Every structure is written in structure tokens, then in C-alpha cells.
Amino acid sequence: MLIKNIRIVDDSQDFTGDIRVEDGLISEIGTNLDGDSICLDYSRQEVFLLPAFTDLHIHFRDPGFTYKEDVKTGSEAARKGGYTAVNLMPNTNPVADNMEIVKDVERRVAEVGLIFANQTLSMTKGLQGQNFDHLNELKKNEILFITDDGKGVNDDATMEEIFKICKEKNITIMAHEEDSRYSATDMRKAENLMTFRDIVLSEKYNSPIHFCHVSTIEAIEAIEKAKVQGVPVSCEVTPHHLTATSDETNHYRVNPPFRKQADVDALIRAIQNGVVDAIATDHAPHSAEDKLNGAPGMTGLEIAFPLCYTALVKSGHINLQTLVKLMSTQPSNMMKLNKGKIQPGYAADFVIVELDTPFTINSNTFISKGKNTPFSGKEVCGRVLQTFRAGDVYPQN
């Protein structure tokens, strides 16, 4: 396949040119390429080609909660939103606290065939924050990430032992920082205190930790300081925490909650300063009934790019190349994937986007089973038109 006359942007280049794809990989980039390949010519369209996105943090609810989402609808929603790789959280039923469940989920996503999925393993058995014996059974480099996402590990001694094991087995902890002793009264304190503790433990054992969905000014500033000091920490922020505040969302429940404008400003500064490693959706589909009953979270895969493009690039905070770095290049690197750049030898995973025409988010059009979002009716720019994975295009139009 030959893609011609399109504006090509990744984290290190921005030019109008051509891309040749062979055997699912980029074989050549340049201008005025020719040959006998199937040719897609975009010269008459005002569109951009970016590396397809990678999401470090999502929930497919499969197994156990497939009325909310399953591997098929989740894969379709991801591909529609421009994603070809995702990292799945383990709070399923049964919990993904053994390698049999991990491998089964990955196999079933591969059978759907739309995206690549890495299934994380829980830090503690059953997400109960206590028993971590299953981690001792792992081989070195057998798994990339462990997490109890949705919960923090309150017990300091337990968390310290987990850091020791992860250092030995070359595993990165993905931390949902919430001390449940404060959840009912002060969610800011709940996030901050656990963040501070885990920075100390990461430094003590020189063991990597990735902070999920950072939302407070205090937490992101502590992470920045730790990075300057050489502590092996990384972090992500979500599109929704960059887009809205608690004053604007009418108490819509996500976890961590929407914060104040000062927190949003701090997250954006951290992006500008290179502190934030990735933007991750925390895609959390729920049924309408579950949301009415207080389930925290929102669907995010299909609207992440337009939300981020509108809030960050169109507003002038960052350029498009920086957004590509946060949504594709760096998360792809963290998942050890051969994607995220438009260079020969990389996977032919692209997304075609139209940036200038405003449109209104309508949750009724989501492919995801979850229609839960506070942003339905919001006007944004940055429509995803098509997503290529290894040269195969979706949707087929």
C-alpha cells in the first residue's frame, strides 16, 4: 500500500509526503514515491496522518461484567477512537490475579483482531490489598505491569514487599493512589498521601512505579520533584481531568474526582514541562443503572483525541507533536511496542484525523456499550476518520 500527499506528523517530524507499507510495516517515507502498490491519495483532503494511539489504562470489563463492555465492543471502540494498542486493568470477575486469566483475555482480544491488548496482573489476590503470593511465582520479565487499579494498597508493609518483588522481577507497578481511610472525607488527601508514600518506596528500592490518573497539584508537583531527583517514576493524566473541573461537571462521579481549576492548570504545566509521560483514558464503561447507583468512571476511548486536541492544542498549550508523544510515542515505548513513530521498520499503525471542523460529542453514537460521559453535547475539534493497524484500515470506507 502507498499513502500519498498527506500531512504526516509524529513526535519528531511534520511534513507533507508519502508512506509505503509492506508486510504490515512502514518500508519507506518521503515525497513523490511511486510503484504498483494500492494507492490512497489524500491530496484533495485537509487531513493529517498520525501514529495510532496507545492507551495505558482502560477497562474492558471482561470477564464478568460484559453487560458494561466486552473484548469485542471494547476493541471496536478503541479502533474507532484511533487506538491500536491498549493496557487492560485487572478488576474483572474473576480478578485477573493469575496468568491463566491474563493469557485468556489477551487471546480473546487477539481473536477479535482489531487491536493489541496487554492484560495487567493484580498486585494482590482478589484486589484485597493483602496477599501477594502470586507475585513470587512470576518469572523475571514475565509481565510488564501489576496494579490494583480501582484501589490503593493501604498497608505500608505490604506495599514495601511488593516493591521488593517488582525490583527483582523487573515489573513496573501501576498505582491507583487512594488511601481508603480518607476516601469518604477527603479524596485529595487520599491521593496525595499515598503518592508521597510510594515515591519514598520507589526511591528506597530503585523500583519503577507509574502513577495512574494523577489529578492534584500536590501529587504532580511531588512526581516532578521525584523525577528531578532521579527516582524511577512515571505518570499519566486523563483527558477528562484536563478538560473539566468539579465546578463544571455537576458532581459527575469519576475516581479520582474532577478537581479545581488550579489542579487542571498544574497538570497542563506538567505536560508542558515534560513531567507527564502519557495521556491515558481510564476508559470505564458502565450501564445507565450502574451510574445511577454511583459507579465511578466514564467512557473515553472514542472521544479522547478530540477532547485532548481541543483542550491542549487548539487552545495553544502544546503543539500537535507533543500530543502525539503523549498519546502514542511514549505509551507505546512503555508497553515495548514497535509503534508510535512514522519511521521505516515501525508498524504501519496510523490514524487519519480532521482537525478544523467542529462537531458535537453524542454518546448515543458510541460503539462502546458504555454511554456514560459528562461530555455529551460538548463541541470539540479533532475528528478521527480512520485507523490503520499493520496497514489494515478501520472502518472500511
Phi and psi in degrees as a GROMACS rama.xvg file:
@    title "Ramachandran Plot"
@    xaxis  label "Phi"
@    yaxis  label "Psi"
@TYPE xy
-125.494  121.325  LEU-2
-103.104  123.487  ILE-3
-122.933  149.13  LYS-4
57.7391  52.7556  ASN-5
-130.814  147.488  ILE-6
-72.8807  116.225  ARG-7
-107.163  124.453  ILE-8
-133.184  125.643  VAL-9
-130.335  -161.204  ASP-10
-72.4395  -12.8361  ASP-11
-129.366  1.80288  SER-12
-151.953  156.992  GLN-13
-153.266  103.91  ASP-14
-154.247  163.529  PHE-15
-99.36  123.456  THR-16
-171.134  -151.804  GLY-17
-128.607  156.732  ASP-18
-135.895  130.607  ILE-19
-104.222  134.925  ARG-20
-116.861  130.048  VAL-21
-137.937  129.884  GLU-22
53.3  39.41  ASP-23
79.9381  1.00809  GLY-24
-119.64  156.908  LEU-25
-73.2521  121.355  ILE-26
-101.877  -23.8836  SER-27
-161.615  141.651  GLU-28
-129.428  152.301  ILE-29
163.834  -153.109  GLY-30
-127.907  149.804  THR-31
58.9119  35.5805  ASN-32
-73.0809  146.955  LEU-33
-141.598  177.106  ASP-34
149.903  -172.161  GLY-35
-95.2426  9.02185  ASP-36
-69.4557  160.817  SER-37
-58.1208  129.437  ILE-38
-114.384  128.495  CYS-39
-111.262  112.106  LEU-40
-106.394  118.466  ASP-41
-105.348  19.9271  TYR-42
-63.4621  -24.0448  SER-43
-97.9173  9.44756  ARG-44
-122.423  139.426  GLN-45
-90.1247  74.0234  GLU-46
-129.514  165.154  VAL-47
-122.676  146.557  PHE-48
-109.481  122.446  LEU-49
-122.046  160.967  LEU-50
-62.4629  137.735  PRO-51
-59.2456  153.75  ALA-52
-84.4488  156.633  PHE-53
-126.048  128.903  THR-54
-108.791  115.896  ASP-55
-75.7272  -6.19057  LEU-56
-155.829  97.0111  HIS-57
-144.253  166.351  ILE-58
-124.601  121.125  HIS-59
-98.7618  -9.00993  PHE-60
65.3084  20.0481  ARG-61
-128.849  117.362  ASP-62
-89.5063  163.426  PRO-63
103.015  -29.8415  GLY-64
-130.457  44.5755  PHE-65
-72.9448  -7.74004  THR-66
-70.14  -20.1877  TYR-67
-86.1888  -43.2504  LYS-68
-168.851  157.659  GLU-69
-140.297  176.856  ASP-70
-64.9499  -28.9115  VAL-71
-74.3046  -52.6557  LYS-72
-67.1643  -35.2972  THR-73
-64.3036  -42.0251  GLY-74
-63.4443  -41.8409  SER-75
-65.1102  -41.2135  GLU-76
-64.9509  -40.2631  ALA-77
-61.578  -49.6458  ALA-78
-62.9999  -39.2481  ARG-79
-61.9205  -35.6981  LYS-80
-82.5808  -0.776365  GLY-81
99.4458  9.20392  GLY-82
-99.006  136.692  TYR-83
-119.527  0.0156839  THR-84
-148.156  138.803  ALA-85
-140.318  157.894  VAL-86
-119.901  114.237  ASN-87
-93.8119  137.995  LEU-88
-82.0257  155.405  MET-89
-93.0648  6.77643  PRO-90
-82.7703  61.6831  ASN-91
-102.877  -172.815  THR-92
-136.11  104.445  ASN-93
-70.5622  158.473  PRO-94
-62.0595  142.573  VAL-95
-77.0522  72.504  ALA-96
-113.247  17.9257  ASP-97
-148.318  159.439  ASN-98
-71.1815  -21.0443  MET-99
-63.7743  -45.3976  GLU-100
-67.4091  -42.4966  ILE-101
-55.2147  -50.2794  VAL-102
-68.609  -34.2766  LYS-103
-65.6392  -44.2918  ASP-104
-63.2465  -45.9022  VAL-105
-61.8378  -38.8422  GLU-106
-64.0888  -42.7522  ARG-107
-70.9282  -34.7289  ARG-108
-64.7597  -41.4249  VAL-109
-63.1667  -34.3376  ALA-110
-67.3228  -34.9737  GLU-111
-62.4712  -41.3514  VAL-112
85.2659  10.1944  GLY-113
-93.9272  -31.5535  LEU-114
-142.668  170.136  ILE-115
-98.2655  139.8  PHE-116
-130.948  135.142  ALA-117
-106.085  124.146  ASN-118
-95.229  122.636  GLN-119
-77.0047  160.504  THR-120
-105.991  143.762  LEU-121
-68.6961  149.379  SER-122
-70.3259  -40.9417  MET-123
-124.009  153.135  THR-124
-61.6515  127.196  LYS-125
65.8683  13.5324  GLY-126
58.454  31.7825  LEU-127
-92.2759  -4.5287  GLN-128
78.3115  16.041  GLY-129
-129.327  -65.5454  GLN-130
-84.1271  123.044  ASN-131
-125.553  25.9103  PHE-132
-59.8641  -31.6499  ASP-133
-63.3421  -23.7871  HIS-134
-69.0723  -32.744  LEU-135
-66.6079  -22.1243  ASN-136
-82.1492  -12.1154  GLU-137
-72.6137  145.478  LEU-138
-82.1769  158.521  LYS-139
-62.2188  134.485  LYS-140
66.0719  17.4011  ASN-141
-74.297  -26.505  GLU-142
-144.403  148.807  ILE-143
-79.2152  -48.7982  LEU-144
-132.845  145.631  PHE-145
-123.397  149.611  ILE-146
-163.354  148.373  THR-147
-106.068  36.8205  ASP-148
-47.1431  138.143  ASP-149
103.325  -21.7556  GLY-150
-143.241  151.78  LYS-151
-99.2842  157.303  GLY-152
-89.9782  106.387  VAL-153
-69.2746  -38.4167  ASN-154
-73.9498  119.753  ASP-155
-63.5526  -41.9446  ASP-156
-65.179  -39.2971  ALA-157
-62.279  -45.8708  THR-158
-65.145  -36.222  MET-159
-63.2544  -41.5483  GLU-160
-65.4831  -36.9077  GLU-161
-64.1839  -40.9703  ILE-162
-59.8992  -41.1873  PHE-163
-61.3771  -45.8385  LYS-164
-63.8252  -43.3818  ILE-165
-65.0169  -34.9481  CYS-166
-62.7465  -43.3937  LYS-167
-66.8589  -37.6656  GLU-168
-102.756  6.39445  LYS-169
60.2068  52.2993  ASN-170
-116.953  140.572  ILE-171
-96.4664  129.105  THR-172
-77.849  131.911  ILE-173
-106.101  118.212  MET-174
-109.942  123.721  ALA-175
-88.767  105.661  HIS-176
-89.335  96.252  GLU-177
-152.252  107.682  GLU-178
-79.2674  108.397  ASP-179
-65.4674  -14.3596  SER-180
-66.6064  -18.3231  ARG-181
-114.84  -1.52551  TYR-182
-58.5674  -38.946  SER-183
-74.5029  -19.955  ALA-184
-118.281  -30.6483  THR-185
-156.616  89.257  ASP-186
-68.3392  -22.913  MET-187
-68.1934  -48.237  ARG-188
-61.3579  -38.8503  LYS-189
-59.5932  -42.4451  ALA-190
-73.9901  -45.0011  GLU-191
-66.8985  -46.95  ASN-192
-62.9775  -40.5204  LEU-193
-71.854  -33.9837  MET-194
-61.1614  -46.5891  THR-195
-61.0335  -44.5762  PHE-196
-58.9373  -46.0948  ARG-197
-74.398  -25.4997  ASP-198
-63.8491  -42.6293  ILE-199
-60.8543  -44.3927  VAL-200
-69.1348  -38.2481  LEU-201
-61.4535  -42.0564  SER-202
-67.7703  -41.2836  GLU-203
-61.4979  -41.9093  LYS-204
-104.683  2.02427  TYR-205
50.0399  44.7371  ASN-206
-115.771  128.082  SER-207
-67.0843  143.733  PRO-208
-137.568  139.584  ILE-209
-113.722  121.589  HIS-210
-88.0541  119.797  PHE-211
-78.4414  151.152  CYS-212
28.764  58.6855  HIS-213
-63.4874  135.92  VAL-214
-134.784  -10.4338  SER-215
-111.984  154.733  THR-216
-63.7865  -38.0641  ILE-217
-66.7504  -41.4623  GLU-218
-67.9133  -44.7389  ALA-219
-69.5842  -32.931  ILE-220
-69.7181  -35.7213  GLU-221
-66.6766  -39.4345  ALA-222
-65.1909  -41.1016  ILE-223
-60.4099  -45.2669  GLU-224
-62.2301  -41.0305  LYS-225
-62.9799  -40.5949  ALA-226
-62.478  -43.0907  LYS-227
-59.7495  -35.0563  VAL-228
-83.5514  -0.774693  GLN-229
86.8687  12.9005  GLY-230
-71.9552  137.482  VAL-231
-78.2938  69.8424  PRO-232
-114.668  151.204  VAL-233
-140.05  169.712  SER-234
-157.169  160.292  CYS-235
-128.14  156.124  GLU-236
-127.67  160.079  VAL-237
-101.478  156.236  THR-238
-57.6579  -38.9548  PRO-239
-72.3841  -31.5026  HIS-240
-74.6405  -15.3798  HIS-241
-91.2053  -12.0026  LEU-242
-107.537  -30.0631  THR-243
-143.837  162.326  ALA-244
-117.62  170.122  THR-245
-64.3373  -23.7413  SER-246
-76.4028  -19.06  ASP-247
-101.855  -16.4936  GLU-248
-104.622  8.24497  THR-249
53.4741  43.7137  ASN-250
64.3351  25.9978  HIS-251
-62.2452  132.052  TYR-252
-93.2373  116.294  ARG-253
-127.891  165.552  VAL-254
-136.477  113.131  ASN-255
-66.9258  160.632  PRO-256
-72.2549  163.317  PRO-257
-57.235  141.537  PHE-258
-110.202  -166.243  ARG-259
-86.9222  167.826  LYS-260
-60.9031  -34.8283  GLN-261
-61.4991  -34.7412  ALA-262
-69.8388  -44.1389  ASP-263
-57.8589  -45.8976  VAL-264
-60.4114  -38.8638  ASP-265
-66.8529  -39.6767  ALA-266
-64.0858  -41.6972  LEU-267
-65.6467  -40.7332  ILE-268
-60.4187  -40.5886  ARG-269
-64.8548  -35.5709  ALA-270
-64.4413  -46.9454  ILE-271
-61.7985  -33.2425  GLN-272
-89.1907  2.38833  ASN-273
78.4334  15.2034  GLY-274
-77.1202  -38.468  VAL-275
-80.2869  130.779  VAL-276
-91.1778  -27.0428  ASP-277
-158.608  153.495  ALA-278
-104.101  122.704  ILE-279
-126.35  142.922  ALA-280
-77.3185  -29.5077  THR-281
52.3707  39.9096  ASP-282
-48.7678  115.455  HIS-283
-135.079  78.9477  ALA-284
-71.0671  138.611  PRO-285
-136.479  157.623  HIS-286
-74.7663  162.257  SER-287
-60.0233  -38.6656  ALA-288
-65.4803  -42.3146  GLU-289
-62.977  -38.9056  ASP-290
-65.2643  -40.5112  LYS-291
-61.9826  -30.0025  LEU-292
-88.0901  7.80957  ASN-293
98.5043  9.90276  GLY-294
-63.1591  128.458  ALA-295
-83.0931  144.361  PRO-296
127.952  164.174  GLY-297
-145.929  154.004  MET-298
-71.6714  145.338  THR-299
-141.807  -20.037  GLY-300
-60.6528  -38.6681  LEU-301
-83.2624  -11.5419  GLU-302
-124.966  4.68317  ILE-303
-62.6602  -48.7551  ALA-304
-63.6744  -49.4464  PHE-305
-61.2105  -37.1546  PRO-306
-61.4047  -46.3179  LEU-307
-71.8823  -41.117  CYS-308
-60.7391  -44.1499  TYR-309
-67.7179  -45.4938  THR-310
-75.1305  -30.461  ALA-311
-109.206  -46.3574  LEU-312
-88.5181  -52.8495  VAL-313
-63.1132  -29.42  LYS-314
-79.959  -9.8502  SER-315
92.9129  6.62321  GLY-316
-72.8136  -40.4665  HIS-317
-140.824  171.07  ILE-318
-97.4693  173.309  ASN-319
-64.2958  -35.2704  LEU-320
-62.9027  -37.6134  GLN-321
-67.0542  -39.1077  THR-322
-63.8182  -40.1092  LEU-323
-60.2601  -41.731  VAL-324
-59.4022  -39.451  LYS-325
-79.4801  -30.1204  LEU-326
-100.795  -13.3256  MET-327
-134.785  -62.5849  SER-328
-60.6897  -55.7829  THR-329
-71.7736  -44.1596  GLN-330
-62.8235  -33.3404  PRO-331
-63.7013  -41.9735  SER-332
-62.56  -41.1332  ASN-333
-65.7932  -28.7488  MET-334
-92.4985  6.52849  MET-335
58.0162  44.6575  LYS-336
-104.835  149.621  LEU-337
-89.5607  59.8582  ASN-338
-153.303  172.35  LYS-339
107.23  -4.01087  GLY-340
-136.757  152.699  LYS-341
-98.7106  83.2714  ILE-342
-144.072  149.178  GLN-343
-55.3171  137.203  PRO-344
95.9429  -18.0914  GLY-345
-84.0873  156.485  TYR-346
-59.4498  143.649  ALA-347
-81.9599  62.3577  ALA-348
-105.242  106.68  ASP-349
-126.814  162.603  PHE-350
-132.771  135.341  VAL-351
-101  124.167  ILE-352
-127.68  150.852  VAL-353
-113.971  123.293  GLU-354
-99.1665  -25.234  LEU-355
-97.5856  -24.3127  ASP-356
-85.7729  118.156  THR-357
-65.4719  148.128  PRO-358
-146.531  164.669  PHE-359
-107.423  128.488  THR-360
-65.0377  131.776  ILE-361
-132.246  106.075  ASN-362
-64.5415  -19.8016  SER-363
-67.301  -18.4844  ASN-364
-92.275  -0.915888  THR-365
-62.5438  139.688  PHE-366
-74.8052  -35.5438  ILE-367
-53.1477  145.671  SER-368
-64.434  -28.241  LYS-369
-81.3464  121.962  GLY-370
-105.304  10.6202  LYS-371
-80.9027  109.399  ASN-372
-157.235  143.217  THR-373
-82.4122  -1.56916  PRO-374
-101.36  4.46559  PHE-375
-62.423  128.059  SER-376
97.3223  -7.69233  GLY-377
-80.2437  135.497  LYS-378
-86.3369  130.986  GLU-379
-139.948  171.076  VAL-380
-124.287  163.279  CYS-381
101.584  56.1365  GLY-382
-79.2568  131.078  ARG-383
-82.3428  123.314  VAL-384
-97.5128  -47.0425  LEU-385
-148.216  151.775  GLN-386
-128.448  126.973  THR-387
-103.222  135.836  PHE-388
-127.219  120.5  ARG-389
49.8235  35.9967  ALA-390
87.8333  -10.6788  GLY-391
-88.4315  134.429  ASP-392
-101.716  145.109  VAL-393
-141.859  131.663  TYR-394
-74.2753  164.783  PRO-395
-84.9845  70.9854  GLN-396
